[in-house]
Amino acid sequence: MSATLDTEKADVLTGLIRRDGGRYSTRRIIPLDLRPAYGGKREIVKALGTADPAEAKRLHVALWAAQDREFAEARAAMAAAAKAPAAETKAAAKPIDIDAYAARALVALRKKRSEYLAAGRLEDFNLEAREGLETYQAILDGGDAVGLSLSEAEGMRVATLAILTGEGAAALAAAPAVKPTASGGPRVPLADVLDKWKAERIPQPRTVRDLTRTVKRFEAVVGKLAVQDVTKQHVIAFKDALLAEGKTPGNINVIIPFLGTLFNYAVDNDLIPANPAKGIKVADKRRAKDKRLHFDRDELKAMFSGPVHIDSARPVGGGGEAAYWLPLLALYTGARQTELGQLHPDDVYEEAYLDEEGGEHSAWVMRFAENEERGQKVKTEGSERRVPIHSDLIALGFLIVVAAAKAERRARIFHMINPTAEGELMGNWSKWFSRYLRKVCGVADEAPPSGPSIIMRVQGVDSRSASPTGAAVRRS
């Protein structure tokens, strides 16, 4: 059902009413089969908070669509409640009727979700709901009741899953309670696998933070399981929950393999026979060229005609000289942001070589290599390389910048780049660069980068005649 124009009053939407005083509200009749979930109410009336007809129509259509989703969630939750397996009390295996608890919980959760949605805080609501799932599952697993009975906890769990996953609730509602038959041996909680992995691999703080957050989100959907008890169905349920939250296929296809990192570690340590996340992904229908957009000639001209490259502006957020040099270096070398930002003065040097006739020559090169003492990393072992420095960069004065860094014994050529609180070197710089392109240079950010992952690469550029306005640069 959708909001439609009233046939008698063409300028009024069905269900849109004007109150005394001129302010508008939405009135929606609750379908008969859903009225038990709404405590027997016949209709829903919500104030739109405006007297402007155009604004009222816009809000009304959005609210009507949200109520359509709520009705679908309610039906899914009622179906899930009807099919949910009976829980056991601590004293005896006694069936628990959760229908009434789930219905009441749905009403409260729907109201709260609508309030968060109206305030533009849907992600906050989803986060709180996932944290609630952890609490309810802990109660069902024998933890402290925190003022809830087992039946209330089960009802809240089913209702919360319905809100988070929409029509997939019926299939997901029982997932945390289903424990597959697994091989013998001690059960190792997934959180403990994460701790072992952190201690052994010593990853970057940001990686630890992101994977910890991913594990919590996974457990909020499927419950706190031992790694031996996680099945492919649990991972699929997690994928479906991410889709229901509005995550893009691209994001989900990063999150699932990221979670699979722990499962691979468990496989390597003989905790499980196979990675249950392997092969699970969402079909991404975007064309390859749409996933990694290139700066066209006009955008490059706009970028290099901005105040940084024309008026010698050196913004603090851009790391001083880094604001000027990183786009140019990326253009001429194809190197990644982090590779350029972490350059040590000694990574730029003059190297001798022989030509085909045995004549001796020299060329300035830039080295990208792993160096633990300096905290330098490359993406893969094959990423270690040396790149000749283009004559244009030398003419623009890059070697002078390097010489100054050497004279001052800096740890990095671009020492004014300010890392994030988590120690991620290019996170803040990347955010600044994205804002600079959009707000200062007028380069539309049609495919916003994720964090610090902007990569600029030269494509189809003649190395003898490349210029800042004559090359295609890829952004991702």
WOQUIUR-V499762 format. One record per pair of residues at least 24 apart in sequence whose ideal C-beta (glycine too) atoms are under 8 Angstrom apart, sorted by the first residue. I is the first residue (numbers start at 0). GAP is how many residues later the second one is. Records with the same first field share a line. If there is no record, write none. Layout:
# WOQUIUR-V499762
I: GAP / GAP
This chain:
# WOQUIUR-V499762
0: 67
1: 62 / 63 / 66
2: 57 / 58 / 61 / 62
10: 42
12: 44 / 47 / 48
14: 45 / 49
15: 40 / 41 / 44
18: 28
20: 30
21: 29
22: 24 / 25 / 26 / 27 / 28
23: 24 / 26 / 27 / 29 / 32 / 35 / 36
25: 33 / 34 / 37 / 38
27: 36 / 39
30: 40
32: 42
33: 37 / 40 / 41 / 44
35: 42 / 67
36: 37 / 40 / 41 / 66 / 69 / 70
37: 36 / 69
38: 65 / 68
45: 68
62: 51
65: 48 / 51
68: 97
69: 40 / 43 / 44
71: 94 / 95
72: 33 / 37 / 89 / 90 / 93 / 94 / 96
73: 32 / 36 / 88
74: 92
75: 86 / 89 / 90 / 91 / 92 / 93 / 94
76: 25 / 26 / 29 / 81 / 82 / 85 / 86 / 92
77: 24 / 25
78: 90 / 91
79: 78 / 81 / 82 / 89 / 90 / 92 / 93
80: 74 / 77 / 92
82: 87 / 90 / 91
83: 70 / 74 / 89 / 90
84: 89 / 92
86: 53 / 63 / 64 / 67 / 90
88: 61
89: 52 / 60
95: 54 / 55 / 58
96: 54
97: 53 / 56 / 57 / 60
98: 56
99: 55
100: 50 / 51 / 53 / 54 / 55 / 58
101: 53 / 54 / 56 / 57 / 60
102: 52 / 56
103: 51
104: 50 / 51 / 53 / 54 / 55
105: 53 / 56 / 57
108: 50 / 51 / 54
109: 53
112: 50
125: 38 / 119
128: 31 / 34 / 35 / 91
129: 34 / 86 / 87 / 90 / 91
130: 89
131: 24 / 28
132: 24 / 27 / 28 / 31 / 87 / 88 / 90
133: 82 / 85 / 86 / 90
135: 24
136: 39 / 82 / 86 / 87
137: 86
139: 36 / 37
140: 82 / 83
160: 60
163: 57 / 77 / 80 / 81
164: 56 / 75 / 76 / 79
165: 78
167: 69 / 72 / 73 / 76
170: 66 / 69
171: 49 / 65 / 68 / 69
174: 46 / 47 / 48 / 58 / 59 / 62
175: 45 / 46 / 47 / 49
176: 46
177: 55
178: 46 / 50
179: 49 / 51
181: 44 / 46 / 47
182: 45 / 90
184: 43
186: 39 / 41 / 42
187: 38 / 39 / 40 / 78 / 83
188: 35 / 36 / 37 / 38
189: 25 / 28 / 29 / 34 / 35 / 36 / 37 / 40 / 72
190: 24 / 28 / 33
192: 34 / 69 / 72 / 73 / 78
193: 68
195: 69 / 73
196: 64 / 65 / 68
199: 65
200: 64
203: 219 / 220
204: 217 / 218 / 219
205: 214 / 216 / 217 / 218 / 221
208: 213
209: 48
210: 47 / 48 / 50 / 51
213: 41 / 44 / 45
214: 44 / 47
217: 41
226: 35 / 36 / 39 / 44 / 45
227: 43 / 44
229: 33 / 42 / 46
230: 45
231: 44 / 45 / 48
233: 42
234: 24 / 41 / 42 / 45
235: 44
238: 41 / 43
242: 39
248: 32 / 33 / 34 / 35 / 36 / 37
249: 34 / 36 / 41
250: 199
251: 29 / 30
252: 28 / 29 / 31
255: 24 / 25
289: 157
290: 156 / 185
291: 182 / 183 / 184
292: 153 / 154 / 181 / 182 / 183
293: 165 / 178 / 179 / 180 / 181
294: 148 / 161 / 177 / 178 / 179 / 180
295: 176
296: 172 / 173 / 175
298: 144
299: 31 / 168 / 169 / 170 / 171 / 172 / 173
300: 168
301: 139 / 140 / 141
302: 24 / 134 / 138 / 140 / 165
303: 164 / 165
304: 136
305: 130 / 134 / 135
306: 133
307: 128
308: 159
314: 117 / 121
315: 100 / 102
316: 101 / 111 / 112 / 114 / 115 / 118
317: 111 / 114 / 115 / 118
318: 95 / 97 / 98 / 99 / 110 / 113
319: 94 / 96
320: 80 / 93 / 95
321: 92 / 94 / 95 / 107
322: 109 / 110 / 113
324: 73 / 76 / 89
325: 88 / 103 / 107
326: 106 / 129
327: 65 / 68 / 70 / 140
328: 37 / 64 / 69
329: 125 / 126 / 127 / 143
330: 125 / 127 / 135 / 137 / 140 / 142
331: 57 / 58 / 60 / 61 / 126 / 134
332: 33 / 54 / 57 / 125
333: 53 / 122 / 123 / 124
334: 31 / 33 / 52
335: 43 / 119
336: 89 / 92 / 93 / 115 / 116 / 117 / 118
337: 39 / 87 / 88 / 114
338: 29 / 39 / 44
339: 74
340: 71 / 73 / 76 / 84 / 85 / 88
341: 32 / 33 / 34 / 35 / 70 / 83
342: 69 / 70 / 71
343: 27 / 30 / 32 / 67 / 68 / 69
344: 57 / 60 / 61 / 65 / 68
345: 60
346: 66
347: 41 / 50 / 51 / 54 / 65
350: 35
362: 25 / 26
363: 24 / 25 / 30 / 35
364: 24
373: 37
389: 73 / 76
391: 74 / 75
423: 27 / 28
424: 27
425: 26
426: 24 / 25
429: 24
446: 28 / 29
448: 26 / 27
